[in-house]
Amino acid sequence: MTVTAAAGFEAASVAAGLKSTGALDLALLVNRGPSSAGAAVFTSNRAKANPIIWSQQVIADGDVRAIVLNSGGANCFTGAQGFQTTHATAEAVAEHLGVDAGDVLVCSTGLIGEQLDREKLLTGVATAADALTTDGGEDAARAIMTTDSVPKTVTVEGPGYTIGGMAKGAGMLAPGLATMLSVITTDADLPAAELDRALREATRLTFDRLDSDGCMSTNDQVTLMASGASGVTPSTEEFTLLLVDACSSLVLQLQADAEGASHDIQIHVHGAASEDDAVEVGRSVARNNLFKAAIFGNDPNWGRVLAAIGTTSAEFDPYAVDVTMNGVRVCHAGGPDRPREEVDLSDRIVSVLIELGVGDAAAMILTNDLTHDYVHENSAYSS
Amino acid sequence: MTVTAAAGFEAASVAAGLKSTGALDLALLVNRGPSSAGAAVFTSNRAKANPIIWSQQVIADGDVRAIVLNSGGANCFTGAQGFQTTHATAEAVAEHLGVDAGDVLVCSTGLIGEQLDREKLLTGVATAADALTTDGGEDAARAIMTTDSVPKTVTVEGPGYTIGGMAKGAGMLAPGLATMLSVITTDADLPAAELDRALREATRLTFDRLDSDGCMSTNDQVTLMASGASGVTPSTEEFTLLLVDACSSLVLQLQADAEGASHDIQIHVHGAASEDDAVEVGRSVARNNLFKAAIFGNDPNWGRVLAAIGTTSAEFDPYAVDVTMNGVRVCHAGGPDRPREEVDLSDRIVSVLIELGVGDAAAMILTNDLTHDYVHENSAYSS
């Protein structure tokens, strides 16, 4: 049910012809209310796609009636013509639904640097607007896929209300945000400001901790829409906890489907002086190609972990660091400990525990290995 | 002739048994004077190998009589035992040559996290000390190789004096420094302070601009030793220019031999507000795995160039950027320009010109593509 699991939401998806394969490539999601509160967080990339520029304006007043998402093209680096396409798409949605275009979010994903076919897009919007249904969530999760091999969806039940979500993303997965599109809906009744606070806290702990390939997208957007249809107003604390659950599930699904990956790596950093330090250390390891290639080769090369940590500004002493890989402490106090042969890296899930020993802060960063298939998929993407 | 091209230097290389292949793995280079001035720059990685920690002390007074380099092990993350091995190596060199151990630099390269065999190392030093010769430079360049496929050497003739150099490095090539060892000798007569100034300027413009895989080593060291045997004291300006020439040659050789690479990419950033901005922009592109994989696939994916620039803090407007690849301007003012099909990326050398259009500063960053062979070599290195 995904984004239509919560009461008050309808969705429809169509094959508008933006994908050459003829697969679903346009999803429309409408909030029927009574509330139209919303919040969104966006890529921190300074080169932003046209739908990001548009959507940042739309979300400013916390009011969202609909969101339209397309795959088959990112509409990024497409200049004034591209922005007009985004604008025209929102106008078309508004016209068909009888809402204000200023309350319509737009998301696009796919190749950057090429114009979207505006006619196909507008025709697709018209078709979708006539097909809206309360069980349209599953198809919507398929319509936003690019190189994803499976749709990513989640439903979390709260006391008297529901949170549902979908996400796409298989490459360019790096904060902030992890490169993807995600829409999360709820029938809880919360004002936009509280949705915004909950969403920022949840993305900070989930999407922002996924760093598959260090490449930050131009099109990232996580949107949260609340219909209020359940009539329940939870505490922000409770709602945030459930939202973190929902986002965590989506993030693990994104990691598991990362382009070409053969290992899902969890980097746990403990004993840091601050959470920022823990995140920086985890990310430095997550972005180290030599470490990632070693994991692909089932090689517990802990020296590359320490070499990566050494590039950070985090508080640490190289001769106080312990590194444990899949339960085997291979490095103690910055020197060799258990033999690396004891580490079994044959499973897809790999756990790397880095103990800095200088404080009490911790963070987990999720990443993937660097594989032949990653190189292959990303050398062939646009051809 | 490499490091023995300049008068006053003798070198010897031996197979000490550190490499399991039986290849040359230890080089000893001595400065017979009359001057013993020297300078060195080191990795900025905060996790430093034992020979780096030692050599930073040795160079402090600008006096260097000898340098001993081994492949077959980096002596990094090897704790007190590892540091004692470095110390004992310098002591052995000092004893055999009749110099002070505090004037003996030590460099190590190879796998990190494993102890070097101290006995083999000290036996190798004794053998090398008895075999020093003024034509030992070529063998020295071979003895320091790890995954390098060819030795890297250079000789530059100045008016009345000579600069010779060698370098090794094929992976972990990222500033500062580009991950490698290099020794440069000259028979010019310059005091240590001027050598230091010349070396910092030269490495800033050469070694620090090579960023093959974004992975910073723990063992980088570039050493400059002057014997004064020519009796010529050039101006620092002239000497620096020739030193830049020598370093440039070595850096291009390192780039051309980078592990698994199929393209040598020159990223020219023009029109930046400052040189720092130009370097940051160039480096962001050089470290973008998606861009590097695209070049491997001969795909002129300029959108990935702009997406990478967007992650920097450099002054720029995404809608004012031009990108030209191998002479074809594929992006103008942040939008599509010439068709990407016009770009021929079949040659090994690839030129990417990024025109930011906000100032007059420029910089060039050298990198390589991300290939199947890179993944293969670095997933198998330690096994």
Boltz contact constraints between the chains, C-beta under 6 A:
constraints:
  - contact:
      token1: [A, 45]
      token2: [B, 310]
      max_distance: 6.0
  - contact:
      token1: [A, 45]
      token2: [B, 311]
      max_distance: 6.0
  - contact:
      token1: [A, 46]
      token2: [B, 310]
      max_distance: 6.0
  - contact:
      token1: [A, 47]
      token2: [B, 306]
      max_distance: 6.0
  - contact:
      token1: [A, 47]
      token2: [B, 307]
      max_distance: 6.0
  - contact:
      token1: [A, 47]
      token2: [B, 310]
      max_distance: 6.0
  - contact:
      token1: [A, 47]
      token2: [B, 318]
      max_distance: 6.0
  - contact:
      token1: [A, 77]
      token2: [B, 303]
      max_distance: 6.0
  - contact:
      token1: [A, 77]
      token2: [B, 306]
      max_distance: 6.0
  - contact:
      token1: [A, 77]
      token2: [B, 334]
      max_distance: 6.0
  - contact:
      token1: [A, 77]
      token2: [B, 335]
      max_distance: 6.0
  - contact:
      token1: [A, 78]
      token2: [B, 335]
      max_distance: 6.0
  - contact:
      token1: [A, 79]
      token2: [B, 335]
      max_distance: 6.0
  - contact:
      token1: [A, 112]
      token2: [B, 303]
      max_distance: 6.0
  - contact:
      token1: [A, 113]
      token2: [B, 303]
      max_distance: 6.0
  - contact:
      token1: [A, 113]
      token2: [B, 336]
      max_distance: 6.0
  - contact:
      token1: [A, 213]
      token2: [B, 289]
      max_distance: 6.0
  - contact:
      token1: [A, 215]
      token2: [B, 288]
      max_distance: 6.0
  - contact:
      token1: [A, 215]
      token2: [B, 289]
      max_distance: 6.0
  - contact:
      token1: [A, 215]
      token2: [B, 290]
      max_distance: 6.0
  - contact:
      token1: [A, 216]
      token2: [B, 311]
      max_distance: 6.0
  - contact:
      token1: [A, 218]
      token2: [B, 307]
      max_distance: 6.0
  - contact:
      token1: [A, 288]
      token2: [B, 215]
      max_distance: 6.0
  - contact:
      token1: [A, 289]
      token2: [B, 213]
      max_distance: 6.0
  - contact:
      token1: [A, 289]
      token2: [B, 215]
      max_distance: 6.0
  - contact:
      token1: [A, 290]
      token2: [B, 215]
      max_distance: 6.0
  - contact:
      token1: [A, 290]
      token2: [B, 378]
      max_distance: 6.0
  - contact:
      token1: [A, 293]
      token2: [B, 375]
      max_distance: 6.0
  - contact:
      token1: [A, 293]
      token2: [B, 378]
      max_distance: 6.0
  - contact:
      token1: [A, 293]
      token2: [B, 379]
      max_distance: 6.0
  - contact:
      token1: [A, 296]
      token2: [B, 379]
      max_distance: 6.0
  - contact:
      token1: [A, 297]
      token2: [B, 379]
      max_distance: 6.0
  - contact:
      token1: [A, 297]
      token2: [B, 380]
      max_distance: 6.0
  - contact:
      token1: [A, 299]
      token2: [B, 382]
      max_distance: 6.0
  - contact:
      token1: [A, 299]
      token2: [B, 383]
      max_distance: 6.0
  - contact:
      token1: [A, 301]
      token2: [B, 382]
      max_distance: 6.0
  - contact:
      token1: [A, 303]
      token2: [B, 77]
      max_distance: 6.0
  - contact:
      token1: [A, 303]
      token2: [B, 112]
      max_distance: 6.0
  - contact:
      token1: [A, 303]
      token2: [B, 113]
      max_distance: 6.0
  - contact:
      token1: [A, 306]
      token2: [B, 47]
      max_distance: 6.0
  - contact:
      token1: [A, 306]
      token2: [B, 77]
      max_distance: 6.0
  - contact:
      token1: [A, 307]
      token2: [B, 47]
      max_distance: 6.0
  - contact:
      token1: [A, 307]
      token2: [B, 218]
      max_distance: 6.0
  - contact:
      token1: [A, 310]
      token2: [B, 45]
      max_distance: 6.0
  - contact:
      token1: [A, 310]
      token2: [B, 46]
      max_distance: 6.0
  - contact:
      token1: [A, 310]
      token2: [B, 47]
      max_distance: 6.0
  - contact:
      token1: [A, 311]
      token2: [B, 45]
      max_distance: 6.0
  - contact:
      token1: [A, 311]
      token2: [B, 216]
      max_distance: 6.0
  - contact:
      token1: [A, 318]
      token2: [B, 47]
      max_distance: 6.0
  - contact:
      token1: [A, 334]
      token2: [B, 77]
      max_distance: 6.0
  - contact:
      token1: [A, 335]
      token2: [B, 77]
      max_distance: 6.0
  - contact:
      token1: [A, 335]
      token2: [B, 78]
      max_distance: 6.0
  - contact:
      token1: [A, 335]
      token2: [B, 79]
      max_distance: 6.0
  - contact:
      token1: [A, 336]
      token2: [B, 113]
      max_distance: 6.0
  - contact:
      token1: [A, 370]
      token2: [B, 375]
      max_distance: 6.0
  - contact:
      token1: [A, 372]
      token2: [B, 372]
      max_distance: 6.0
  - contact:
      token1: [A, 372]
      token2: [B, 375]
      max_distance: 6.0
  - contact:
      token1: [A, 375]
      token2: [B, 293]
      max_distance: 6.0
  - contact:
      token1: [A, 375]
      token2: [B, 370]
      max_distance: 6.0
  - contact:
      token1: [A, 375]
      token2: [B, 372]
      max_distance: 6.0
  - contact:
      token1: [A, 375]
      token2: [B, 375]
      max_distance: 6.0
  - contact:
      token1: [A, 378]
      token2: [B, 290]
      max_distance: 6.0
  - contact:
      token1: [A, 378]
      token2: [B, 293]
      max_distance: 6.0
  - contact:
      token1: [A, 379]
      token2: [B, 293]
      max_distance: 6.0
  - contact:
      token1: [A, 379]
      token2: [B, 296]
      max_distance: 6.0
  - contact:
      token1: [A, 379]
      token2: [B, 297]
      max_distance: 6.0
  - contact:
      token1: [A, 380]
      token2: [B, 297]
      max_distance: 6.0
  - contact:
      token1: [A, 382]
      token2: [B, 299]
      max_distance: 6.0
  - contact:
      token1: [A, 382]
      token2: [B, 301]
      max_distance: 6.0
  - contact:
      token1: [A, 383]
      token2: [B, 299]
      max_distance: 6.0
